C-alpha cells in the first residue's frame, strides 16, 4: 500500500512538473463529498480519536473537480491521523466571500513556526518515524494553486494544527 502511495505521488508530481495534470469539473454536492470522505476515513481513525464533520446548515452544490478536491482533503486528513493520538479531527468548509474555505483541524502534536515555513516543500517530513513520502502537502499545494486557490497552516506545538485551503467559489446551487 505504501508503495502504491509513493508511485501515485510520483506520477502526480510528474504531471505537475510537465503541466499535464487534468481537471474534470462537474457539479458536486459538498455535503455528499465530505460525508463520503468522513465515512471512509472513520475506518482509519486511531482508538481515542474522533472524526467530526463541520457542515454548514445550507447544502451547497459547486462546479469543481471532485477527484482532486477529495485528494486534497484525504491527504490532509491522513496527515492529521498520523499526528493525532487523542481528541479529534474536524473536517469542514465555509463560504468566505468569493471563496470556499476547506479545513482539517486536529488536536495532534502541532508544528513549530520554523517547520511551518517549510511544510509545503517537497520531501519535507517532520517525523522520520511516521510513514509517508514527504510529497503529499507539496502535491496538495500544486493542485490548489492550479485550481486558483491558496493553502496554508496554523499550528502551535502541543495544541494541534489547522490546515486550510481556499478555492474560488463556483456555486451552482445552494438550498436553504
C-alpha positions in Angstrom: 0.0 0.0 0.0 2.8 2.4 0.8 4.5 1.6 -2.5 1.2 2.4 -4.3 1.0 5.7 -2.5 4.6 6.5 -3.5 4.0 5.6 -7.1 0.8 7.7 -7.2 2.6 10.7 -5.6 5.5 10.4 -8.1 3.0 10.2 -11.0 1.2 13.3 -9.7 4.4 15.1 -9.3 5.4 14.2 -12.9 2.0 15.6 -14.1 2.5 18.8 -12.1 6.1 19.2 -13.5 5.0 18.7 -17.1 1.9 20.8 -16.7 -0.3 17.9 -17.8 -2.4 17.4 -14.7 -6.0 17.1 -15.9 -9.0 18.6 -14.1 -12.5 17.4 -14.8 -15.0 19.9 -13.5 -18.6 18.9 -12.8 -21.4 19.9 -10.4 -21.0 18.2 -6.9 -22.7 18.4 -3.6 -20.1 19.4 -1.0 -22.1 17.7 1.8 -22.1 14.5 -0.2 -18.3 14.6 -0.9 -17.4 15.4 2.7 -19.8 12.7 4.1 -18.2 10.1 1.7 -14.7 11.2 2.9 -15.9 11.0 6.5 -17.3 7.5 6.1 -14.2 6.2 4.5 -11.7 7.9 6.9 -13.5 6.9 10.1 -12.2 3.4 9.5 -8.6 4.8 9.6 -9.0 6.6 13.0 -6.8 5.6 15.9 -8.6 4.5 19.0 -9.5 7.6 21.1 -9.6 9.9 18.0 -12.9 11.1 16.6 -13.6 12.4 13.1 -16.1 15.2 13.1 -17.6 16.9 10.1 -18.5 20.6 10.3 -21.0 21.0 7.5 -23.0 24.3 7.2 -26.7 24.0 7.5 -27.1 25.1 3.9 -26.4 22.5 1.2 -24.1 23.8 -1.5 -23.5 22.4 -5.0 -20.4 23.7 -6.7 -18.6 23.2 -10.0 -15.2 21.7 -9.3 -13.1 18.6 -9.8 -14.4 16.1 -7.2 -11.4 13.7 -7.6 -8.8 16.5 -6.9 -10.9 18.0 -4.1 -11.2 14.6 -2.4 -7.5 14.0 -3.0 -6.5 17.2 -1.2 -8.9 16.7 1.8 -8.0 13.0 2.1 -4.3 13.9 2.2 -4.8 16.5 4.9 -6.9 14.0 6.9 -4.3 11.3 6.5 -1.7 13.6 7.8 -3.9 14.6 10.8 -4.4 10.9 11.6 -0.6 10.3 11.7 0.0 13.1 14.2 -3.1 12.8 16.4 -3.2 10.2 19.1 -6.2 11.5 21.1 -9.0 14.0 20.7 -10.5 14.9 17.3 -10.0 15.7 13.7 -12.5 18.2 12.3 -13.2 18.5 8.6 -15.4 21.2 7.2 -15.9 24.1 4.9 -17.4 27.6 4.9 -18.1 30.3 2.3 -15.9 33.3 2.7 -17.0 36.0 0.3 -16.0 34.9 -3.2 -14.2 31.8 -1.9 -14.9 28.5 -0.2 -12.5 27.7 2.6 -12.0 24.0 3.5 -10.2 22.9 6.6 -8.8 20.0 8.5 -8.2 20.7 12.2 -6.7 18.3 14.7 -5.8 18.1 18.3 -2.4 16.5 17.5 1.2 17.3 18.3 1.2 20.6 16.4 4.0 22.2 14.3 6.6 24.8 15.3 6.9 28.0 13.4 10.2 27.1 11.7 8.7 23.8 10.4 5.6 25.6 9.2 7.7 27.7 6.9 8.9 24.6 5.0 6.0 22.2 5.4 4.7 22.5 1.8 8.2 21.8 0.3 8.9 18.5 -1.4 10.3 15.6 0.6 9.8 17.5 3.9 8.9 15.1 6.7 8.5 16.4 10.3 8.9 13.0 11.8 11.1 10.3 10.1 9.4 7.6 12.1 6.0 8.3 10.6 5.3 6.6 7.2 4.9 8.8 4.1 6.9 10.3 1.2 7.0 13.9 2.2 5.3 14.7 -1.1 1.7 14.9 -0.1 1.5 18.6 1.0 3.6 19.7 -1.9 1.2 18.0 -4.3 -1.8 19.5 -2.4 -0.3 23.0 -2.8 0.2 22.5 -6.5 -3.3 21.2 -7.1 -4.9 24.0 -5.0 -2.8 26.7 -6.9 -3.7 25.2 -10.3 -7.3 25.4 -9.3 -6.8 29.1 -8.5 -6.7 28.8 -4.7 -4.4 29.2 -1.7 -3.3 26.8 1.0 -1.9 27.3 4.5 -1.4 26.1 8.1 -1.9 27.5 11.5 -0.4 25.5 14.3 1.2 25.5 17.7 3.3 22.7 19.3 1.2 20.7 21.7 -2.1 22.3 20.6 -2.8 20.8 17.2 -2.9 22.1 13.6 -5.4 23.6 11.3 -4.7 23.1 7.6 -6.9 25.1 5.2 -7.2 25.8 1.6 -9.5 28.1 -0.3 -10.8 27.8 -3.8 -12.7 30.3 -6.0 -16.4 29.8 -5.3 -18.3 28.5 -8.3 -21.6 27.9 -6.5 -24.1 26.3 -8.8 -26.9 26.0 -6.3 -27.5 26.5 -2.6 -30.6 25.3 -0.8 -31.9 26.9 2.3 
